[in-house]
Amino acid sequence: MPSPGPRIFISFQSIEGAREAVALRQRLQAHGIDHVALSPATRNDARVADLTQDHIRNADLIVVLGTKLYGKRTAELFSMHDELSFIIKEQKRVLLIHMCHNFKYISTQNLLTRSQHHSGIWFPQYQYATLRACASMTALSSSTTSVSAFSSSSSVSTLTLWKPEPPEAVICSILHLVSGASSRVHDVAVHVSRTRSGEQSPAPSTPHRHSQAATHGHECEVGSATASSQLTRYSESMGYWNPGATLTPTTARATARASTRRRLPKYSDSSSRSSCDDISSKERGTGGGDTGVCDGRGGVKNTVDEAGVNGGDGDDSTGSQGEGLRAAQQCLRSILCDPPAVYAKRAEALTTALTGIVACMIESPSTIVNALAADVHATNTIIDAAHMHAGDYEAQRLVCCIIERVVRRHTSQSRQRAHTRTTKAPTVAVGDVSNNNSSITNSVSDNNDNSNNTNSEDAAGSDPGNGWVEVRQVLLRKVPALMLMVMWHHQGDECIQTCGCGVLNMLVRDADGDRDDDNDDSSCDGSIVLNHMVAKGGYAAIITAMHTHSSVPAIQRAGCKVLAKLMRRCASTVSSVVDLGGVEVMTEALQQHKDNASIARAACHCISTLLKRILGCIRGKSTSTTSDSSSGGAVGAGKTAAAARTTAIVCDWSGDVASAAIATALHHQRSRSVHVASLSVFTTLVPIMQQQQQQRQDWQCVRTTAAKLATEAIHRFRDDAPILNLARTLLASLK
């Protein structure tokens, strides 16, 4: 009987390392290792916990993806901390993959320091080598040769920011360890503690350090010219032994659970949060190199570097954070100090600068995103540079990532501000940004002076500042056209299509999010976004993305929401959506993602919106809430041949729509929202089919399916008045 082969268990944190774990499993399976188990997605199920423990017991090697939040202790039945503790308890061979600079939780550092393990390095998200180079280089405008040298010397591709690819050194280390060959293991770090006899165990003479798990044969096999030769250098562990911090396991857990631990001050939001106003001048790193940034007019200002803060509780790496912030300043300065036209001939320089910005956004998201969200000059420059390099997919991916983060921040801030005004709360919402928030191209010291003259009541009830308002207008006017242009140029790129649909969905949703706000012209904002999408063929780009990437849930969800908004606000788009295959992609989304409740609701809502428009055309009246600016009025019944053609196409797909809608509702038997969305589809589809029942063979199928769904809804939701009204109305229309 042949051997079952080696068994590997990959332990990872679901939020940070899910994509990397799947990519690593695929690479291992390509090398002939079939038995690769992953950490569970659900941790509150006792059966899943027992199965995970069995995988760990039977594994020949445990691969730990050491991300920032790894080992988090939660209230779940089998938390990430419990999984790590069980791995240490079983004393399995462990390969720790460094994926961040240090762990957030002291308990994780403590557990890994007390265990024997091998180690490797893999920075898939923010590429520390590129970040260090961006931080150390000067402004790109000073020397073109330095840009070319940096671009050519950088061996890290920006594609890994989107599609994680395990380094060859990591794969070779895993294959070497599962082969059973001997290799050096990091010894257990001896903690300074009192023994029962009263003696003190000796402290190690040097800090505990990690190196790549490899023997001499492995190093010779890989060769010195590959990336593994760069990773063989010694690097400090995220759980390294610190002779000055003599923590026992008990005191480490107590420190990790303490509620009075100091928070490290942030770079840009320290001036707007009262908890960080008492930072002494000694804690602020005022020295250290050129920290100037461009002021938006070609000049350079010297700013105070607040990132290098001394002290803390060991949860955050202040040195790496300060380095990331300085890198972001340098990368933005490289774009802002040069005229945008220069980048028409320097695509590599633009990609390098954008890579550094994305790297810093992932390393310190709130700091960099807040600064960009208030800097209209930086936003305009990035958008203009993206238009000049429409065919460069690497640059477009990075631009989409940056724009998505900025739009998401504006959407969140707009919702918080609307909620604050509605409830008239006297305090600023958590994460909100007041009008004293600094931008990357403004001096931090000026904002610190202004923060002393700002009270909390004005910050809660007023606009977030001129910078935020200007950037919002830029996003509404320029980003829709940019996203559509990028989506048309790169239709086969899943990442770009996902970002494009998501950004358009947030812009359309944000346009109507503050409709009740008297001080905000939301209707004008909605017209700006929708007019851009209609003029540039936005519905065509979204339908193409949904059809090309039918298996991507994010594209299907965002696409259905945007199409529903377009058809509800602009009646002339209905016939174009149907002609381009809109009904087909909506039905396909229901069929392929019926187990996803959010996609089911969005698709059913989009279909019902389309059917309401068509039903209004058939009955000779418009159901539009606003007039169509492009045609000057509502679309009447029978005015054009397009209305009849649209109705015929919908009737051809009526059988598939009915089958997909009831299958989705039966799959989510206890979901009230899914049943409401499915019933809404049938309440509009049945009257349309009744107009064509003499010519359509699908009428009987639709009628039987509608009756079944209405009866099942009445039986299951007998105490829900809205569902009962919809179901009874549907049954009455079938008689």
BADO-136778 format. One record per residue (C-alpha): x, y, z; residue in three letters; residue number from 1. Coordinates in steps of 0.05 Angstrom, whole numbers, always signed. Layout:
N
     c1     c2     c3   r   k
      X      Y      Z ALA NUM
...
***
This chain:
735
     c1     c2     c3   r   k
     +0     +0     +0 MET   1
    +31    +67    -21 PRO   2
    +47   +119    +32 SER   3
     -5   +173    +40 PRO   4
    +48   +227    +34 GLY   5
    +65   +284    +81 PRO   6
    +11   +322   +117 ARG   7
    +16   +397   +127 ILE   8
    -28   +443   +168 PHE   9
    -27   +517   +152 ILE  10
    -46   +561   +211 SER  11
    -66   +632   +194 PHE  12
   -109   +692   +215 GLN  13
   -170   +694   +170 SER  14
   -172   +769   +159 ILE  15
    -99   +778   +142 GLU  16
    -74   +712   +114 GLY  17
   -132   +677    +79 ALA  18
   -109   +692     +8 ARG  19
    -37   +676    +23 GLU  20
    -56   +610    +56 ALA  21
    -97   +589     -5 VAL  22
    -40   +609    -52 ALA  23
    +10   +569    -10 LEU  24
    -35   +508    -10 ARG  25
    -41   +511    -86 GLN  26
    +34   +515    -94 ARG  27
    +45   +456    -47 LEU  28
     -8   +415    -84 GLN  29
    +28   +431   -149 ALA  30
    +90   +400   -118 HIS  31
    +53   +335   -103 GLY  32
    +32   +348    -30 ILE  33
    -42   +332    -30 ASP  34
    -57   +332    +45 HIS  35
    -56   +406    +62 VAL  36
   -106   +429   +115 ALA  37
   -122   +501   +133 LEU  38
   -146   +537   +195 SER  39
   -222   +535   +201 PRO  40
   -264   +593   +177 ALA  41
   -316   +580   +232 THR  42
   -291   +575   +304 ARG  43
   -355   +569   +343 ASN  44
   -371   +498   +321 ASP  45
   -348   +441   +366 ALA  46
   -344   +392   +308 ARG  47
   -300   +440   +268 VAL  48
   -255   +449   +329 ALA  49
   -247   +374   +338 ASP  50
   -232   +365   +264 LEU  51
   -180   +420   +267 THR  52
   -146   +388   +327 GLN  53
   -144   +322   +289 ASP  54
   -110   +356   +230 HIS  55
    -58   +386   +277 ILE  56
    -45   +319   +311 ARG  57
    -36   +283   +245 ASN  58
     +6   +337   +211 ALA  59
    +79   +325   +197 ASP  60
    +92   +400   +193 LEU  61
    +56   +461   +219 ILE  62
    +64   +524   +177 VAL  63
    +47   +587   +216 VAL  64
    +33   +649   +175 LEU  65
    +56   +702   +225 GLY  66
    +13   +763   +209 THR  67
     +1   +822   +255 LYS  68
    -63   +796   +288 LEU  69
    -42   +723   +292 TYR  70
    -57   +691   +359 GLY  71
   -115   +738   +376 LYS  72
   -154   +716   +437 ARG  73
   -229   +719   +426 THR  74
   -292   +692   +459 ALA  75
   -301   +639   +406 GLU  76
   -301   +565   +422 LEU  77
   -235   +551   +387 PHE  78
   -201   +619   +378 SER  79
   -136   +634   +342 MET  80
   -101   +635   +410 HIS  81
   -129   +567   +427 ASP  82
   -104   +539   +360 GLU  83
    -34   +566   +372 LEU  84
    -34   +538   +443 SER  85
    -55   +470   +418 PHE  86
     +1   +471   +366 ILE  87
    +52   +486   +419 ILE  88
    +23   +433   +465 LYS  89
    +28   +379   +411 GLU  90
   +102   +395   +401 GLN  91
    +98   +390   +326 LYS  92
   +152   +413   +278 ARG  93
   +134   +486   +264 VAL  94
   +156   +532   +207 LEU  95
   +142   +604   +226 LEU  96
   +134   +649   +165 ILE  97
   +148   +722   +182 HIS  98
    +94   +764   +149 MET  99
    +98   +827   +191 CYS 100
   +150   +863   +233 HIS 101
   +124   +841   +301 ASN 102
    +61   +811   +331 PHE 103
     +9   +855   +362 LYS 104
     -6   +811   +422 TYR 105
    +46   +796   +475 ILE 106
    +15   +728   +488 SER 107
    +31   +707   +417 THR 108
   +103   +730   +424 GLN 109
   +108   +693   +490 ASN 110
    +82   +627   +462 LEU 111
   +126   +627   +400 LEU 112
   +188   +648   +439 THR 113
   +180   +587   +484 ARG 114
   +175   +538   +426 SER 115
   +224   +505   +379 GLN 116
   +212   +524   +307 HIS 117
   +243   +540   +240 HIS 118
   +230   +607   +207 SER 119
   +225   +640   +139 GLY 120
   +207   +709   +111 ILE 121
   +148   +727    +67 TRP 122
   +121   +797    +61 PHE 123
    +66   +788     +9 PRO 124
    +25   +851    +22 GLN 125
    +70   +910    +34 TYR 126
   +139   +887    +10 GLN 127
   +186   +912    +62 TYR 128
   +244   +916    +14 ALA 129
   +207   +964    -31 THR 130
   +183  +1004    +29 LEU 131
   +254  +1013    +56 ARG 132
   +279  +1035    -12 ALA 133
   +222  +1085    -19 CYS 134
   +237  +1113    +50 ALA 135
   +311  +1122    +37 SER 136
   +308  +1151    -33 MET 137
   +304  +1226    -46 THR 138
   +253  +1261    -89 ALA 139
   +249  +1230   -157 LEU 140
   +250  +1297   -192 SER 141
   +322  +1309   -170 SER 142
   +352  +1254   -212 SER 143
   +324  +1211   -268 THR 144
   +381  +1163   -264 THR 145
   +367  +1148   -191 SER 146
   +296  +1129   -210 VAL 147
   +320  +1082   -264 SER 148
   +370  +1051   -217 ALA 149
   +319  +1041   -163 PHE 150
   +267  +1011   -210 SER 151
   +317   +963   -241 SER 152
   +345   +942   -173 SER 153
   +278   +928   -143 SER 154
   +268   +854   -149 SER 155
   +198   +855   -120 VAL 156
   +139   +857   -167 SER 157
    +79   +899   -151 THR 158
    +35   +842   -173 LEU 159
    +45   +809   -105 THR 160
     +5   +866    -75 LEU 161
    -56   +835   -108 TRP 162
    -40   +762   -124 LYS 163
     +1   +733    -67 PRO 164
    +55   +686    -91 GLU 165
    +96   +647    -40 PRO 166
   +171   +659    -47 PRO 167
   +212   +601    -73 GLU 168
   +252   +602     -8 ALA 169
   +189   +587    +32 VAL 170
   +168   +530    -14 ILE 171
   +238   +500    -12 CYS 172
   +239   +505    +64 SER 173
   +173   +468    +69 ILE 174
   +194   +414    +20 LEU 175
   +259   +406    +57 HIS 176
   +226   +399   +125 LEU 177
   +173   +349   +103 VAL 178
   +226   +306    +69 SER 179
   +250   +286   +138 GLY 180
   +320   +315   +131 ALA 181
   +353   +345   +192 SER 182
   +359   +420   +197 SER 183
   +375   +469   +250 ARG 184
   +319   +491   +297 VAL 185
   +315   +554   +339 HIS 186
   +325   +536   +411 ASP 187
   +273   +552   +464 VAL 188
   +287   +620   +494 ALA 189
   +300   +615   +567 VAL 190
   +258   +663   +607 HIS 191
   +286   +695   +669 VAL 192
   +244   +668   +726 SER 193
   +251   +644   +796 ARG 194
   +254   +569   +804 THR 195
   +229   +530   +863 ARG 196
   +298   +528   +893 SER 197
   +303   +604   +891 GLY 198
   +356   +605   +838 GLU 199
   +351   +647   +776 GLN 200
   +359   +615   +708 SER 201
   +414   +647   +666 PRO 202
   +394   +696   +611 ALA 203
   +420   +684   +541 PRO 204
   +481   +725   +522 SER 205
   +451   +748   +456 THR 206
   +379   +762   +434 PRO 207
   +340   +705   +405 HIS 208
   +343   +711   +329 ARG 209
   +311   +674   +272 HIS 210
   +342   +652   +207 SER 211
   +316   +615   +147 GLN 212
   +307   +540   +158 ALA 213
   +356   +510   +109 ALA 214
   +416   +464   +108 THR 215
   +479   +475    +68 HIS 216
   +453   +428    +14 GLY 217
   +389   +468     +8 HIS 218
   +426   +534     +2 GLU 219
   +471   +506    -52 CYS 220
   +410   +478    -88 GLU 221
   +373   +543    -90 VAL 222
   +433   +584   -109 GLY 223
   +457   +653    -91 SER 224
   +424   +689   -149 ALA 225
   +352   +676   -127 THR 226
   +310   +713    -77 ALA 227
   +326   +661    -24 SER 228
   +397   +687    -19 SER 229
   +369   +753     +4 GLN 230
   +327   +719    +57 LEU 231
   +383   +678    +88 THR 232
   +407   +738   +128 ARG 233
   +388   +739   +201 TYR 234
   +326   +779   +219 SER 235
   +297   +794   +286 GLU 236
   +238   +751   +305 SER 237
   +170   +781   +319 MET 238
   +174   +744   +385 GLY 239
   +248   +755   +399 TYR 240
   +280   +747   +467 TRP 241
   +289   +815   +501 ASN 242
   +334   +812   +563 PRO 243
   +304   +877   +589 GLY 244
   +232   +850   +589 ALA 245
   +233   +794   +639 THR 246
   +161   +770   +631 LEU 247
   +137   +704   +656 THR 248
    +77   +672   +620 PRO 249
    +31   +695   +676 THR 250
    +54   +768   +674 THR 251
    +53   +768   +598 ALA 252
    -20   +747   +597 ARG 253
    -37   +799   +650 ALA 254
     -3   +853   +609 THR 255
    -38   +831   +545 ALA 256
   -106   +833   +579 ARG 257
    -95   +899   +616 ALA 258
   -146   +952   +599 SER 259
   -101  +1012   +616 THR 260
    -47   +999   +564 ARG 261
    -21  +1062   +530 ARG 262
    -41  +1076   +459 ARG 263
    +13  +1098   +412 LEU 264
     -1  +1166   +381 PRO 265
    -16  +1168   +307 LYS 266
    +18  +1212   +256 TYR 267
    -41  +1253   +228 SER 268
    -98  +1242   +277 ASP 269
    -59  +1255   +341 SER 270
    -77  +1328   +335 SER 271
   -152  +1314   +330 SER 272
   -158  +1264   +387 ARG 273
   -155  +1288   +459 SER 274
   -124  +1223   +483 SER 275
    -60  +1240   +445 CYS 276
    -56  +1314   +461 ASP 277
    -13  +1304   +523 ASP 278
    +46  +1273   +486 ILE 279
   +109  +1306   +511 SER 280
   +160  +1335   +465 SER 281
   +210  +1282   +486 LYS 282
   +166  +1227   +458 GLU 283
   +164  +1259   +389 ARG 284
   +223  +1243   +344 GLY 285
   +243  +1311   +318 THR 286
   +306  +1289   +283 GLY 287
   +327  +1240   +231 GLY 288
   +336  +1259   +159 GLY 289
   +295  +1295   +108 ASP 290
   +222  +1291   +126 THR 291
   +198  +1347    +82 GLY 292
   +138  +1339    +37 VAL 293
   +112  +1379    -21 CYS 294
    +62  +1434     -6 ASP 295
    +24  +1425    -72 GLY 296
    +56  +1485   -106 ARG 297
   +125  +1456   -121 GLY 298
   +156  +1476    -55 GLY 299
   +177  +1431     +2 VAL 300
   +158  +1439    +75 LYS 301
   +194  +1411   +134 ASN 302
   +147  +1373   +179 THR 303
   +155  +1345   +249 VAL 304
   +163  +1270   +247 ASP 305
   +116  +1244   +300 GLU 306
   +121  +1173   +278 ALA 307
   +183  +1153   +316 GLY 308
   +150  +1151   +385 VAL 309
   +189  +1119   +441 ASN 310
   +157  +1075   +492 GLY 311
    +94  +1034   +488 GLY 312
    +68   +967   +509 ASP 313
   +101   +925   +456 GLY 314
    +39   +915   +414 ASP 315
    +60   +959   +356 ASP 316
   +126   +968   +320 SER 317
   +137  +1042   +325 THR 318
   +201  +1041   +284 GLY 319
   +168  +1006   +225 SER 320
   +108  +1053   +230 GLN 321
   +152  +1114   +228 GLY 322
   +190  +1086   +170 GLU 323
   +126  +1073   +132 GLY 324
   +101  +1143   +143 LEU 325
   +167  +1173   +119 ARG 326
   +163  +1127    +59 ALA 327
    +93  +1152    +42 ALA 328
   +118  +1224    +46 GLN 329
   +175  +1209     -1 GLN 330
   +130  +1172    -50 CYS 331
    +78  +1227    -52 LEU 332
   +132  +1279    -59 ARG 333
   +159  +1242   -119 SER 334
    +92  +1249   -152 ILE 335
    +73  +1319   -129 LEU 336
   +139  +1354   -141 CYS 337
   +142  +1332   -214 ASP 338
    +93  +1357   -266 PRO 339
    +43  +1301   -284 PRO 340
    +65  +1305   -357 ALA 341
   +134  +1279   -337 VAL 342
   +104  +1212   -320 TYR 343
    +82  +1201   -392 ALA 344
   +154  +1178   -404 LYS 345
   +167  +1149   -335 ARG 346
   +117  +1093   -324 ALA 347
   +166  +1054   -281 GLU 348
   +177  +1114   -235 ALA 349
   +102  +1123   -227 LEU 350
    +92  +1049   -212 THR 351
   +147  +1051   -160 THR 352
   +118  +1112   -125 ALA 353
    +48  +1083   -125 LEU 354
    +75  +1017    -98 THR 355
   +105  +1054    -39 GLY 356
    +40  +1091    -26 ILE 357
     -1  +1026    -27 VAL 358
    +51   +993    +18 ALA 359
    +45  +1048    +69 CYS 360
    -31  +1048    +65 MET 361
    -31   +975    +84 ILE 362
    +21   +985   +138 GLU 363
    -15  +1045   +169 SER 364
    -83  +1051   +136 PRO 365
   -117  +1104   +178 SER 366
    -59  +1152   +176 THR 367
    -44  +1151   +101 ILE 368
   -116  +1146    +78 VAL 369
   -139  +1204   +121 ASN 370
    -83  +1247    +94 ALA 371
    -99  +1230    +21 LEU 372
   -174  +1239    +33 ALA 373
   -161  +1312    +52 ALA 374
   -109  +1329     -1 ASP 375
   -142  +1351    -66 VAL 376
    -76  +1363   -101 HIS 377
    -51  +1293    -88 ALA 378
   -117  +1262   -109 THR 379
   -118  +1302   -174 ASN 380
    -46  +1284   -190 THR 381
    -58  +1210   -180 ILE 382
   -120  +1211   -224 ILE 383
    -84  +1250   -279 ASP 384
    -25  +1202   -277 ALA 385
    -73  +1143   -283 ALA 386
   -104  +1173   -346 HIS 387
    -36  +1179   -378 MET 388
    -21  +1105   -367 HIS 389
    -87  +1072   -384 ALA 390
    -53  +1011   -413 GLY 391
     -6   +998   -355 ASP 392
    -44   +947   -314 TYR 393
     +5   +948   -256 GLU 394
     -2  +1023   -247 ALA 395
    -78  +1018   -256 GLN 396
    -83   +964   -202 ARG 397
    -46  +1008   -154 LEU 398
    -87  +1069   -172 VAL 399
   -151  +1030   -162 CYS 400
   -127  +1007    -94 CYS 401
   -112  +1079    -72 ILE 402
   -177  +1108   -100 ILE 403
   -218  +1052    -68 GLU 404
   -189  +1067     +1 ARG 405
   -200  +1142     -6 VAL 406
   -272  +1133    -31 VAL 407
   -287  +1084    +24 ARG 408
   -260  +1133    +76 ARG 409
   -304  +1189    +48 HIS 410
   -365  +1144    +47 THR 411
   -353  +1124   +120 SER 412
   -341  +1196   +141 GLN 413
   -404  +1220   +105 SER 414
   -447  +1167   +139 ARG 415
   -419  +1184   +207 GLN 416
   -431  +1258   +197 ARG 417
   -502  +1246   +173 ALA 418
   -515  +1201   +233 HIS 419
   -486  +1252   +280 THR 420
   -530  +1308   +252 ARG 421
   -592  +1264   +254 THR 422
   -583  +1244   +326 THR 423
   -553  +1312   +346 LYS 424
   -499  +1278   +386 ALA 425
   -452  +1326   +422 PRO 426
   -389  +1285   +409 THR 427
   -351  +1264   +347 VAL 428
   -363  +1194   +322 ALA 429
   -307  +1145   +330 VAL 430
   -259  +1148   +271 GLY 431
   -288  +1214   +246 ASP 432
   -241  +1267   +221 VAL 433
   -251  +1338   +243 SER 434
   -232  +1400   +204 ASN 435
   -164  +1402   +236 ASN 436
   -142  +1337   +205 ASN 437
    -76  +1343   +169 SER 438
    -61  +1323    +98 SER 439
     +3  +1293    +72 ILE 440
    +21  +1357    +35 THR 441
     +9  +1402    +95 ASN 442
    +52  +1415   +155 SER 443
    +35  +1374   +216 VAL 444
    +59  +1429   +263 SER 445
     +8  +1478   +235 ASP 446
    -48  +1430   +248 ASN 447
    -24  +1419   +319 ASN 448
    -31  +1494   +331 ASP 449
   -100  +1496   +300 ASN 450
   -124  +1437   +341 SER 451
   -120  +1477   +405 ASN 452
   -173  +1526   +379 ASN 453
   -223  +1473   +358 THR 454
   -278  +1450   +404 ASN 455
   -314  +1384   +401 SER 456
   -383  +1413   +387 GLU 457
   -360  +1448   +323 ASP 458
   -324  +1386   +301 ALA 459
   -386  +1344   +310 ALA 460
   -435  +1389   +274 GLY 461
   -394  +1423   +220 SER 462
   -365  +1399   +154 ASP 463
   -299  +1361   +158 PRO 464
   -260  +1418   +126 GLY 465
   -247  +1449    +58 ASN 466
   -197  +1395    +39 GLY 467
   -248  +1340    +49 TRP 468
   -303  +1378    +11 VAL 469
   -257  +1391    -48 GLU 470
   -233  +1319    -51 VAL 471
   -306  +1296    -48 ARG 472
   -323  +1338   -108 GLN 473
   -262  +1311   -145 VAL 474
   -284  +1240   -130 LEU 475
   -354  +1253   -155 LEU 476
   -333  +1287   -219 ARG 477
   -270  +1249   -240 LYS 478
   -269  +1180   -209 VAL 479
   -330  +1151   -246 PRO 480
   -298  +1166   -313 ALA 481
   -231  +1140   -289 LEU 482
   -260  +1075   -263 MET 483
   -299  +1063   -327 LEU 484
   -237  +1077   -369 MET 485
   -196  +1028   -329 VAL 486
   -250   +975   -331 MET 487
   -255   +980   -407 TRP 488
   -180   +974   -417 HIS 489
   -172   +914   -370 HIS 490
   -235   +873   -376 GLN 491
   -200   +808   -360 GLY 492
   -167   +832   -296 ASP 493
   -208   +808   -236 GLU 494
   -175   +856   -187 CYS 495
   -188   +918   -229 ILE 496
   -259   +898   -243 GLN 497
   -273   +885   -170 THR 498
   -244   +952   -149 CYS 499
   -281   +988   -205 GLY 500
   -350   +959   -188 CYS 501
   -338   +971   -115 GLY 502
   -318  +1044   -124 VAL 503
   -377  +1059   -169 LEU 504
   -424  +1026   -120 ASN 505
   -396  +1068    -62 MET 506
   -401  +1133   -103 LEU 507
   -473  +1120   -125 VAL 508
   -492  +1099    -54 ARG 509
   -457  +1158    -23 ASP 510
   -490  +1206    -72 ALA 511
   -559  +1191    -41 ASP 512
   -534  +1177    +29 GLY 513
   -545  +1249    +55 ASP 514
   -609  +1265    +18 ARG 515
   -643  +1291    +80 ASP 516
   -585  +1338    +97 ASP 517
   -605  +1410    +82 ASP 518
   -533  +1434    +78 ASN 519
   -511  +1382    +28 ASP 520
   -534  +1383    -45 ASP 521
   -541  +1308    -50 SER 522
   -587  +1309   -109 SER 523
   -535  +1347   -148 CYS 524
   -481  +1297   -127 ASP 525
   -525  +1239   -150 GLY 526
   -537  +1272   -217 SER 527
   -462  +1283   -226 ILE 528
   -445  +1209   -214 VAL 529
   -503  +1181   -253 LEU 530
   -494  +1228   -312 ASN 531
   -421  +1208   -317 HIS 532
   -440  +1134   -317 MET 533
   -494  +1142   -369 VAL 534
   -451  +1186   -414 ALA 535
   -391  +1139   -410 LYS 536
   -431  +1074   -417 GLY 537
   -426  +1054   -344 GLY 538
   -480  +1001   -349 TYR 539
   -444   +968   -407 ALA 540
   -379   +964   -368 ALA 541
   -413   +935   -307 ILE 542
   -452   +883   -346 ILE 543
   -388   +863   -382 THR 544
   -352   +855   -315 ALA 545
   -409   +814   -286 MET 546
   -411   +769   -347 HIS 547
   -335   +760   -351 THR 548
   -326   +748   -277 HIS 549
   -390   +712   -259 SER 550
   -357   +673   -203 SER 551
   -332   +734   -164 VAL 552
   -383   +751   -109 PRO 553
   -359   +823    -99 ALA 554
   -369   +840   -173 ILE 555
   -438   +809   -175 GLN 556
   -461   +844   -112 ARG 557
   -435   +913   -130 ALA 558
   -457   +907   -202 GLY 559
   -529   +891   -185 CYS 560
   -532   +949   -136 LYS 561
   -505   +999   -187 VAL 562
   -551   +975   -243 LEU 563
   -612   +980   -197 ALA 564
   -593  +1051   -179 LYS 565
   -583  +1070   -252 LEU 566
   -650  +1041   -274 MET 567
   -687  +1072   -217 ARG 568
   -659  +1141   -230 ARG 569
   -656  +1140   -306 CYS 570
   -711  +1104   -344 ALA 571
   -676  +1108   -411 SER 572
   -623  +1059   -388 THR 573
   -672  +1001   -381 VAL 574
   -675   +983   -454 SER 575
   -599   +989   -460 SER 576
   -588   +944   -399 VAL 577
   -635   +891   -427 VAL 578
   -604   +894   -497 ASP 579
   -534   +885   -468 LEU 580
   -554   +822   -431 GLY 581
   -571   +851   -363 GLY 582
   -627   +801   -349 VAL 583
   -580   +744   -365 GLU 584
   -524   +767   -318 VAL 585
   -574   +780   -261 MET 586
   -604   +711   -269 THR 587
   -535   +680   -273 GLU 588
   -516   +716   -208 ALA 589
   -577   +686   -174 LEU 590
   -561   +616   -200 GLN 591
   -487   +615   -183 GLN 592
   -491   +651   -117 HIS 593
   -557   +628    -87 LYS 594
   -522   +611    -22 ASP 595
   -499   +684    -14 ASN 596
   -556   +723    +18 ALA 597
   -528   +792     +1 SER 598
   -520   +775    -72 ILE 599
   -590   +744    -73 ALA 600
   -621   +807    -45 ARG 601
   -582   +852    -92 ALA 602
   -599   +811   -154 ALA 603
   -673   +804   -137 CYS 604
   -677   +878   -122 HIS 605
   -644   +894   -189 CYS 606
   -691   +848   -227 ILE 607
   -753   +876   -192 SER 608
   -730   +947   -208 THR 609
   -722   +929   -282 LEU 610
   -790   +894   -283 LEU 611
   -825   +954   -251 LYS 612
   -798   +999   -305 ARG 613
   -822   +951   -359 ILE 614
   -890   +943   -325 LEU 615
   -898  +1018   -325 GLY 616
   -883  +1020   -400 CYS 617
   -935   +965   -413 ILE 618
   -989  +1000   -373 ARG 619
   -974  +1066   -407 GLY 620
   -948  +1103   -346 LYS 621
   -882  +1116   -313 SER 622
   -863  +1092   -244 THR 623
   -802  +1138   -242 SER 624
   -793  +1182   -181 THR 625
   -752  +1232   -220 THR 626
   -755  +1255   -292 SER 627
   -703  +1231   -341 ASP 628
   -658  +1289   -356 SER 629
   -632  +1259   -421 SER 630
   -700  +1248   -454 SER 631
   -738  +1304   -420 GLY 632
   -794  +1261   -392 GLY 633
   -817  +1191   -372 ALA 634
   -816  +1135   -422 VAL 635
   -887  +1121   -446 GLY 636
   -916  +1055   -466 ALA 637
   -909  +1037   -539 GLY 638
   -874  +1101   -559 LYS 639
   -815  +1064   -589 THR 640
   -801   +994   -613 ALA 641
   -750   +988   -559 ALA 642
   -804   +979   -506 ALA 643
   -835   +920   -542 ALA 644
   -767   +889   -555 ARG 645
   -748   +897   -482 THR 646
   -812   +863   -460 THR 647
   -801   +805   -507 ALA 648
   -731   +793   -482 ILE 649
   -754   +794   -409 VAL 650
   -809   +745   -425 CYS 651
   -759   +698   -458 ASP 652
   -720   +697   -393 TRP 653
   -781   +693   -348 SER 654
   -776   +619   -335 GLY 655
   -702   +622   -315 ASP 656
   -715   +683   -271 VAL 657
   -773   +648   -235 ALA 658
   -734   +585   -224 SER 659
   -673   +622   -197 ALA 660
   -716   +666   -151 ALA 661
   -753   +609   -118 ILE 662
   -690   +567   -112 ALA 663
   -657   +625    -76 THR 664
   -716   +635    -30 ALA 665
   -720   +561    -12 LEU 666
   -646   +560     +1 HIS 667
   -653   +617    +51 HIS 668
   -717   +592    +84 GLN 669
   -708   +634   +147 ARG 670
   -684   +698   +114 SER 671
   -739   +750   +114 ARG 672
   -702   +798    +68 SER 673
   -690   +745    +15 VAL 674
   -763   +725    +15 HIS 675
   -785   +798     +9 VAL 676
   -738   +808    -50 ALA 677
   -761   +743    -84 SER 678
   -835   +761    -75 LEU 679
   -822   +830   -104 SER 680
   -795   +797   -167 VAL 681
   -858   +755   -176 PHE 682
   -906   +812   -161 THR 683
   -878   +849   -221 THR 684
   -863   +789   -266 LEU 685
   -933   +759   -262 VAL 686
   -970   +820   -290 PRO 687
   -920   +825   -347 ILE 688
   -930   +752   -365 MET 689
  -1005   +759   -361 GLN 690
  -1001   +809   -418 GLN 691
   -965   +757   -460 GLN 692
   -996   +692   -436 GLN 693
  -1027   +675   -503 GLN 694
   -959   +676   -537 GLN 695
   -913   +652   -482 ARG 696
   -902   +580   -461 GLN 697
   -866   +600   -397 ASP 698
   -929   +629   -367 TRP 699
   -950   +564   -335 GLN 700
   -881   +554   -304 CYS 701
   -881   +624   -275 VAL 702
   -951   +616   -248 ARG 703
   -936   +550   -214 THR 704
   -871   +576   -184 THR 705
   -904   +640   -159 ALA 706
   -960   +602   -125 ALA 707
   -910   +556    -91 LYS 708
   -867   +613    -65 LEU 709
   -927   +653    -40 ALA 710
   -956   +592     -3 THR 711
   -889   +575    +28 GLU 712
   -879   +648    +51 ALA 713
   -949   +650    +84 ILE 714
   -935   +585   +120 HIS 715
   -866   +605   +145 ARG 716
   -876   +679   +161 PHE 717
   -947   +677   +188 ARG 718
   -934   +734   +237 ASP 719
   -899   +781   +188 ASP 720
   -949   +830   +160 ALA 721
   -908   +858   +101 PRO 722
   -891   +788    +75 ILE 723
   -963   +765    +84 LEU 724
   -988   +825    +44 ASN 725
   -939   +811    -13 LEU 726
   -956   +737    -14 ALA 727
  -1031   +748    -13 ARG 728
  -1026   +801    -68 THR 729
   -986   +752   -110 LEU 730
  -1038   +697   -100 LEU 731
  -1094   +744   -117 ALA 732
  -1061   +764   -183 SER 733
  -1055   +691   -203 LEU 734
  -1130   +679   -200 LYS 735
***
